[in-house]
Amino acid sequence: MLDIQSLETWLWEAACAIRGPVDAPKFKDYILPLIFLKRLSDVFDDELARLSTEYSSRDLVLHLLEQERQSGQVHLVRFYLPENARWQAIRRHRVSGLGQFLTDAVRDTARENPSLQGVINMVDFNATAAGQRIISDEHLSNLIDVLSKHRLGLHDVEPDILGRAYEYLLRKFAEGQGQSAGEFYTPREVAIMMAHLLDPQPGMTVYDPTCGSGGLLIKCHLRLLETHGVKENGRLKLPPGVAPLRLFGQEINPTTFAMARMNVIIHDLQADIRIGDTMRHPAFKDTAGRLQTFDRVTANPMWNQKFPVETYENDPYERFKLGAPPSSSADWGWLQHMLASLNERGKMAVVLDTGAVSRGSGNQGSNRERDIRKAFVERDLIEAVILLPENLFYNTTAPGIILVVNRRKPRRGEILLINASQQFVKGRPKNYLTEEHIARIAALYHEWRAEDGMSTIITTDEAARNDYNLSPSRYVSTNGKEEVLPLEEAVVRLLEAEEERAEADRALNEVLRTLGVL
C-alpha cells in the first residue's frame, strides 16, 4: 500500500513533468483529470479481475458488461472504461498525436458514464494558444510515464489516502494560483476546524452552497469517521449500523465543479454536486419548489462579493426577509441564503471576511449590514464568532472569521467570541494551524468556556449595547495589540459609505422635488 508521503511526492513529481510549458495555475487542468482517469482505469482492472474469478471467465465478464452497456445500465462495475481510455492503451500510444488521443479518451469515458459528463471531459489536451500547443505531446508523454510508476487500484491505495494526496495537489496548485485560489480551495486546517465545530452525526445532510473543490463537505465526512468509525485493516470505516452523511453542494465555475466531482469520487463518497449560480438559481429545492433544508451547512463564499440590489428584491424563495445587503458586499446575503437552507434543528459554520461582524456598528442612522446582523442577534441565531489568524487564505493576507449560526442554541441569549488570531505557525507562503490549535479552539467552543486572552461569552443584550459589533478582537485583546484594519476591508467600508451617501442623496432629491425646489 502506498503511504501518504510517497503518494504526495510522486504526484508532485508528475506535476513537475509539465512544469516547463505550463504555468502553475494550469497544472491542475491537465494533471487532475489524468490522475482521476488512472484511478478509474486501475479500479476497472481490479473489478474485471475479481469478476473474472467469480464467473471463471474474463471473456464472459466482458460479454456481460457489453450486454449491460447495450441496455444503458452498467451495474457490474462502478464506471465502465472504453478500451482507448484504459491505462494500458494510453501507455502504448506513440508520442505523436497523444494530446488528441487523451482528449478522445476522456470524452469517450464521459459518454459511457453520464455521471462523469462535465467532470472528466472538461480539458482539451490538444488545445492551442496563439497558434502554439499549450502542452506538447512530449510533455504529456513524460507525464504519462511518471503516472505509470504506481497503480492506484483498490488494493494499492486507500480512497482516503488518495483523496488526501489529491487535496495536497490542490493546495500546491493554490499556492501558485494567487488571487483566484480561494475560489476552489479552503485551507485544510480551516476546513477541519469547521467540521469539528459542526460535529456532524450519522445520517445527517450536509450542504455547501459554494462548494469549490468539495473540501469542506469531505472534511465533514472525515470528522464522522473519526467520531464513529472503527479500525478495519488499519483504516477507519463506518460500521454497518452507522449511516453515512448525505452530502450536497453547488458550484458556479465549471472547472471547479469538475474538481469537486472528481474529489468526492476519489474519496469514494456519494455526493450530489450540481453546477449553477446558487444566489440566483439555487439547485436544491423540494417538490413544492421551496428551498431544500439541511441539518448542517458549511461554506466559504467569496468574501464581499458584489451583486446588484435587485438580486435580493422580489426573491422567489423569500431568503432575504431580514434585509437586503449592500451591493458592495453579499456576505449577509449568503448568510440569509444559508439560514433559509437550514432545517429547524440546523447549524452552520461559515468563513467570512472579518468586517462582516463589525461593519456599520457605531454609524449614525441605518446601515444595511448592521441592521441584518441586529436581526440575527435579536432572533438569537448567532452562537459563536471565531477570529482566525492572518495570512491563512490563498487569495488574501487578511484574517477571516468563522461564524456559527445555530437554530437550536443550547445556551439561549449567549454568544461565544474566540480570538484565535495568535494561534498559528508561521509558514511559507502561508501561515497554518496545527492540530493542537484546532483542538484548543474546538474545545473552547464545545466546552463553552471563557479563557483569558482567548475567549469570552457575551449576552445578546451586551451585543446590542455595542451596536451589534461581534468582532472578537473588540472583547478579547491579545497582548494589548490593536486591531489593524486590512486594506481590503477599508475598501469595502469605503464602497459601502459611498453607497449609503448615494441613497441619502436620492432620498434628499426626492424630498426637494416634492417641495418643488428641484
C-alpha positions in Angstrom: 0.0 0.0 0.0 1.2 3.5 -0.9 1.5 5.8 2.1 0.5 9.4 2.0 4.1 10.8 1.8 5.1 8.6 -1.1 1.9 9.4 -2.9 2.3 13.2 -2.4 6.0 13.1 -3.6 5.0 11.0 -6.6 2.1 13.2 -7.7 4.1 16.4 -7.3 6.8 14.8 -9.5 4.1 14.2 -12.0 3.1 17.9 -11.8 6.7 18.9 -12.3 6.8 16.8 -15.5 4.7 19.6 -17.2 6.1 22.5 -15.2 8.2 24.0 -18.0 5.5 24.7 -20.6 2.5 25.2 -18.3 2.0 27.9 -15.6 1.4 26.6 -12.1 -2.2 27.6 -12.1 -2.8 25.5 -15.2 -1.2 22.3 -13.8 -4.4 21.2 -12.3 -6.3 21.4 -15.6 -4.1 18.7 -17.0 -2.9 16.5 -14.2 -6.0 16.2 -12.1 -8.2 14.6 -14.8 -5.3 12.2 -15.7 -4.9 11.1 -12.0 -8.6 10.6 -11.9 -8.6 8.6 -15.2 -5.8 6.5 -13.9 -7.7 5.7 -10.7 -10.8 4.8 -12.7 -8.7 2.6 -15.0 -6.9 0.8 -12.3 -10.1 0.2 -10.3 -11.8 -1.0 -13.5 -9.0 -3.5 -14.0 -9.3 -4.7 -10.4 -13.1 -5.1 -10.8 -12.6 -7.1 -14.0 -10.1 -9.4 -12.2 -12.5 -10.0 -9.3 -15.4 -10.7 -11.7 -13.3 -13.0 -13.9 -12.6 -15.1 -10.8 -16.2 -15.0 -9.8 -17.5 -16.0 -13.2 -14.5 -18.2 -14.1 -14.0 -16.4 -17.4 -12.8 -12.9 -18.4 -14.5 -13.3 -21.8 -17.8 -14.0 -20.1 -17.4 -10.9 -17.9 -16.6 -8.7 -20.9 -19.7 -10.2 -22.7 -21.9 -9.4 -19.7 -20.5 -5.9 -19.5 -21.3 -5.4 -23.2 -24.8 -6.5 -22.7 -25.2 -4.1 -19.8 -23.8 -1.3 -21.9 -26.3 -2.0 -24.7 -29.2 -1.8 -22.2 -27.8 1.6 -20.9 -27.4 0.4 -17.3 -24.0 -0.9 -16.1 -24.1 -2.4 -12.6 -21.2 -4.9 -12.7 -18.6 -2.1 -12.3 -18.6 1.4 -10.8 -17.5 3.1 -14.0 -17.1 1.5 -17.4 -13.9 2.4 -19.3 -13.8 2.1 -23.1 -10.7 0.4 -24.4 -9.0 3.6 -25.5 -9.3 5.1 -22.0 -7.7 2.1 -20.2 -4.2 3.0 -19.0 -2.5 0.2 -20.9 -3.8 1.7 -24.2 -2.7 5.2 -23.1 0.8 3.9 -22.2 1.1 2.1 -25.6 0.2 5.1 -27.7 3.1 6.8 -29.5 4.1 10.3 -28.6 2.8 11.8 -31.8 -0.9 12.6 -31.5 -1.0 11.8 -27.8 -2.9 15.0 -26.9 -5.8 14.2 -29.3 -5.8 10.5 -28.1 -6.1 11.6 -24.4 -8.9 14.1 -25.3 -10.8 11.4 -27.1 -10.2 9.0 -24.1 -11.7 11.4 -21.5 -14.6 12.3 -23.8 -15.4 8.6 -24.5 -15.3 7.9 -20.8 -17.8 10.7 -20.1 -20.1 9.4 -22.9 -20.0 5.9 -21.3 -20.7 7.2 -17.8 -23.3 10.0 -17.8 -22.4 11.0 -14.2 -18.9 12.0 -15.4 -20.3 14.4 -18.1 -18.7 17.8 -17.4 -16.3 16.2 -14.9 -13.6 14.3 -16.7 -14.1 15.7 -20.2 -13.5 19.4 -19.3 -9.9 19.6 -20.7 -8.6 19.5 -24.2 -5.2 18.1 -24.1 -4.7 19.2 -27.7 -5.5 22.9 -27.0 -3.5 25.7 -28.5 -3.0 29.3 -27.6 -1.6 31.9 -30.1 -1.1 29.1 -32.6 1.1 27.0 -30.1 0.1 23.9 -28.3 -0.3 24.7 -24.6 1.2 21.4 -23.6 3.2 19.3 -26.2 2.8 15.6 -26.8 6.3 15.1 -25.5 5.4 16.7 -22.1 2.2 14.7 -22.0 4.2 11.6 -22.7 6.6 12.4 -19.7 3.6 12.9 -17.5 2.1 9.5 -18.5 5.5 7.9 -17.8 5.6 9.4 -14.3 2.0 8.5 -13.5 2.6 4.9 -14.7 5.1 4.3 -11.9 2.4 3.3 -9.4 -1.0 1.7 -9.6 -4.0 3.5 -8.0 -6.2 0.4 -7.7 -8.4 -0.8 -4.9 -5.6 -2.8 -3.3 -2.8 -0.2 -4.0 -4.1 2.8 -2.2 -7.0 3.6 0.2 -9.5 6.1 -1.0 -8.9 8.4 1.9 -5.1 8.4 1.4 -5.5 9.0 -2.4 -8.1 11.7 -1.5 -5.6 13.4 0.8 -2.9 13.3 -1.8 -5.3 14.8 -4.3 -6.1 17.6 -1.9 -2.3 18.0 -1.3 -2.1 18.8 -5.0 -5.0 21.2 -4.8 -3.1 23.0 -2.1 0.1 23.1 -4.1 -1.8 24.4 -7.1 -3.4 27.0 -4.9 0.0 28.2 -3.7 0.8 29.1 -7.4 -2.6 30.4 -8.2 -2.6 33.7 -6.3 -5.9 35.7 -6.2 -8.2 33.0 -7.8 -7.1 30.2 -5.5 -9.8 31.0 -2.9 -12.4 30.2 -5.5 -11.6 26.5 -5.2 -9.6 25.9 -2.1 -10.1 26.5 1.6 -7.0 25.7 3.7 -7.3 22.1 5.0 -6.9 23.0 8.7 -9.7 25.7 8.4 -12.0 23.0 6.8 -11.1 20.6 9.6 -11.9 23.2 12.3 -15.3 23.9 10.7 -16.1 20.1 10.7 -15.1 20.0 14.5 -17.5 22.9 15.2 -20.3 21.3 13.2 -19.9 17.9 14.8 -21.9 16.0 12.1 -23.8 13.0 13.3 -24.7 9.7 11.4 -27.3 10.1 8.6 -27.2 13.9 8.6 -27.5 16.0 5.5 -24.6 18.5 4.9 -24.8 21.3 2.3 -22.2 23.7 0.8 -23.8 26.3 -1.5 -20.3 27.5 -2.7 -18.6 24.2 -2.6 -15.4 24.9 -4.7 -13.4 21.6 -4.9 -15.6 19.9 -2.2 -13.1 20.1 0.6 -15.5 21.3 3.3 -18.0 18.5 2.6 -15.3 15.9 2.6 -13.9 17.1 6.0 -17.4 16.7 7.5 -17.3 13.0 6.3 -13.8 12.5 7.7 -14.9 14.0 11.0 -17.8 11.5 11.2 -15.3 8.7 10.5 -13.1 10.0 13.4 -16.0 10.1 15.9 -18.0 7.0 14.8 -15.6 4.9 12.7 -13.9 1.6 13.7 -10.5 0.4 12.7 -10.5 -2.3 10.0 -7.2 -3.4 8.3 -5.5 -0.3 9.7 -8.1 2.3 8.4 -11.3 3.8 9.8 -14.6 2.6 8.4 -18.2 3.3 9.4 -19.7 0.1 11.0 -22.8 -1.3 9.4 -25.2 0.3 11.9 -23.9 3.9 11.3 -25.4 5.8 8.5 -23.0 7.9 6.4 -23.6 11.6 5.8 -25.6 12.7 2.8 -23.6 15.5 1.1 -24.9 18.2 -1.2 -23.0 21.0 -3.0 -23.4 23.6 -5.7 -20.6 25.3 -7.6 -20.8 28.1 -10.3 -17.4 27.5 -12.0 -17.4 24.5 -14.4 -13.8 23.7 -13.9 -14.1 23.9 -10.1 -17.4 21.8 -10.3 -15.4 19.2 -12.2 -12.7 19.2 -9.5 -15.3 18.7 -6.8 -16.9 15.8 -8.5 -13.5 14.1 -9.1 -12.6 14.8 -5.4 -15.6 13.1 -3.9 -15.3 10.1 -6.3 -11.6 9.7 -5.5 -12.6 9.8 -1.8 -15.1 7.0 -2.6 -18.0 9.2 -1.5 -21.6 9.7 -2.7 -22.4 13.4 -3.0 -24.9 15.3 -5.0 -22.8 18.1 -6.6 -24.6 20.4 -9.0 -23.4 23.2 -11.2 -25.0 26.7 -11.2 -25.3 30.1 -9.6 -26.6 29.5 -6.1 -27.6 33.1 -5.4 -29.7 33.4 -8.5 -30.6 29.8 -9.2 -30.3 27.6 -6.1 -30.2 23.9 -7.3 -31.7 22.1 -4.3 -35.5 22.5 -4.0 -38.3 20.4 -2.6 -41.3 19.2 -4.6 -43.2 22.4 -3.9 -40.3 24.5 -5.3 -39.2 25.8 -1.9 -35.5 25.7 -0.8 -34.5 22.3 0.4 -33.3 22.4 4.1 -30.4 20.6 5.7 -29.0 19.6 9.1 -25.6 21.2 8.6 -24.3 24.0 6.3 -20.6 24.6 5.7 -19.3 27.2 3.4 -16.6 29.7 2.4 -18.3 32.0 -0.1 -16.3 34.6 -1.9 -15.8 37.5 0.5 -17.5 40.8 -0.2 -19.0 39.6 -3.4 -20.8 42.2 -5.4 -24.4 41.6 -6.5 -26.9 44.3 -7.7 -29.5 45.1 -5.1 -32.2 43.7 -7.5 -30.8 40.2 -6.8 -32.3 40.4 -3.3 -35.5 42.1 -4.2 -38.6 40.0 -5.1 -36.7 36.8 -4.4 -38.9 33.9 -5.2 -37.5 31.9 -2.3 -38.1 34.6 0.3 -34.5 34.3 1.5 -33.8 38.0 2.4 -36.5 38.7 4.9 -34.1 40.2 7.3 -32.9 42.9 4.8 -31.1 43.4 1.6 -27.3 43.7 2.0 -25.4 46.5 0.2 -24.3 45.8 -3.4 -20.7 46.2 -2.2 -20.8 43.0 -0.1 -23.0 39.9 -0.3 -21.8 38.4 3.0 -25.1 38.9 4.7 -26.9 37.8 1.6 -25.1 34.5 1.7 -25.8 34.1 5.4 -29.5 34.6 4.7 -29.5 32.0 1.9 -27.8 29.6 4.2 -30.2 30.3 7.1 -33.1 29.6 4.7 -31.3 26.3 3.8 -31.1 25.2 7.5 -33.9 23.0 8.9 -35.3 23.7 12.4 -32.5 21.7 14.1 -29.8 23.0 11.8 -26.4 24.5 12.5 -24.0 26.2 10.1 -20.3 27.3 10.1 -19.3 29.9 7.5 -16.0 31.6 6.7 -16.3 35.3 6.0 -14.3 38.5 6.0 -13.7 40.0 9.5 -15.7 43.1 8.5 -18.9 41.0 8.2 -19.3 41.1 12.0 -18.5 44.7 12.6 -19.3 46.9 9.6 -21.8 49.6 10.3 -21.7 49.4 14.1 -21.4 52.8 15.6 -22.7 54.5 12.5 -25.4 57.2 12.9 -28.6 56.2 11.2 -29.2 52.9 9.4 -26.7 50.6 7.9 -27.8 47.5 5.9 -25.2 45.0 7.2 -25.5 46.2 10.9 -29.3 46.0 10.6 -29.3 42.4 9.3 -26.7 41.5 11.9 -29.0 43.0 14.6 -31.9 40.9 13.3 -29.8 37.7 13.6 -28.8 38.6 17.1 -32.4 39.5 18.2 -33.6 36.2 16.9 -30.8 34.5 18.9 -29.3 32.7 15.9 -25.6 33.6 16.3 -23.8 31.1 18.6 -20.1 31.9 18.1 -17.6 34.0 16.2 -14.0 32.9 15.8 -11.4 35.3 14.6 -8.7 33.4 12.6 -5.0 34.4 12.2 -3.9 36.5 9.2 -2.3 35.1 6.1 -4.1 31.7 6.1 -6.1 32.0 2.9 -4.6 31.8 -0.6 -6.4 34.8 -2.1 -5.7 37.3 0.7 -3.4 38.0 3.6 -6.4 39.3 5.7 -7.7 37.2 8.6 -11.1 35.7 8.3 -13.8 34.8 10.8 -15.9 31.6 11.3 -19.5 32.5 12.1 -21.5 29.7 13.7 -25.3 30.0 13.4 -27.5 27.5 15.4 -31.2 27.3 15.2 -31.2 25.2 18.4 -28.7 27.1 20.6 -28.4 25.2 23.9 -27.4 28.4 25.7 -30.0 31.0 24.8 -29.1 34.6 24.9 -25.3 34.0 24.8 -22.6 34.3 22.1 -19.1 32.9 22.4 -16.3 35.0 20.9 -12.9 33.4 20.3 -9.9 35.5 19.4 -7.6 32.9 17.8 -5.6 35.5 15.9 -2.3 34.3 17.6 -3.0 30.6 17.2 -0.8 29.8 14.2 2.6 28.7 13.0 4.4 31.0 10.5 4.8 29.3 7.2 5.7 29.9 3.6 3.9 31.1 1.6 1.0 30.9 4.2 0.6 30.5 7.9 -1.2 27.4 9.2 -3.0 26.0 12.2 -1.6 22.9 13.9 -3.8 20.0 15.2 -3.2 21.4 18.7 -4.5 24.9 17.7 -7.6 23.2 16.1 -8.2 21.1 19.2 -7.8 24.1 21.6 -10.3 26.3 19.6 -12.8 23.5 19.2 -12.6 22.7 22.9 -13.4 26.3 23.9 -16.5 26.1 21.7 -17.7 22.7 22.8 -17.0 23.4 26.5 -18.5 26.9 26.1 -15.6 28.4 28.0 -14.2 31.9 28.6 -10.4 32.0 28.8 -8.2 35.0 29.4 -6.6 36.3 26.1 -8.6 33.7 24.1 -12.3 33.8 24.5 -15.3 35.4 26.2 -19.0 34.9 26.5 -21.3 37.9 25.9 -25.1 38.2 26.2 -27.2 39.3 23.3 -28.0 42.4 25.4 -24.3 43.2 25.6 -24.1 42.8 21.8 -27.0 45.3 21.5 -25.2 47.8 23.8 -22.2 47.6 21.4 -24.4 48.2 18.4 -24.1 44.6 17.3 -20.4 44.7 16.8 -19.4 41.0 17.2 -15.7 41.2 16.4 -13.9 39.0 18.9 -10.9 41.5 19.0 -13.2 44.1 20.5 -14.0 41.9 23.5 -10.8 39.8 23.8 -7.5 41.5 23.5 -4.2 39.6 22.8 -1.1 41.1 24.4 -2.6 44.6 24.1 -2.3 44.6 20.3 -4.5 47.0 18.5 -6.7 45.8 15.7 -5.4 47.0 12.3 -7.9 47.4 9.5 -6.9 45.3 6.5 -6.7 47.2 3.2 -9.5 45.0 1.6 -11.8 45.8 4.5 -11.1 49.5 4.2 -12.0 49.4 0.6 -15.3 47.6 1.3 -16.2 50.1 4.0 -15.5 53.0 1.6 -17.7 51.4 -1.1 -20.5 50.9 1.5 -20.2 54.5 2.7 -20.4 55.7 -0.9 -23.5 53.6 -1.5 -25.2 54.9 1.6 -24.3 58.5 0.6 -25.8 57.9 -2.9 -29.0 56.5 -1.2 -29.2 59.6 1.1 -28.7 61.9 -1.9 -31.6 60.1 -3.8 -33.9 60.4 -0.8 -33.0 64.1 -0.3 -33.6 64.9 -4.0 -37.0 63.1 -3.7 -37.9 65.4 -0.8 -36.7 68.5 -2.7 -38.7 67.5 -5.7 -41.8 67.1 -3.6 -41.3 70.6 -2.2 -40.8 72.0 -5.7 -37.3 73.1 -5.0 -35.9 70.9 -7.8 
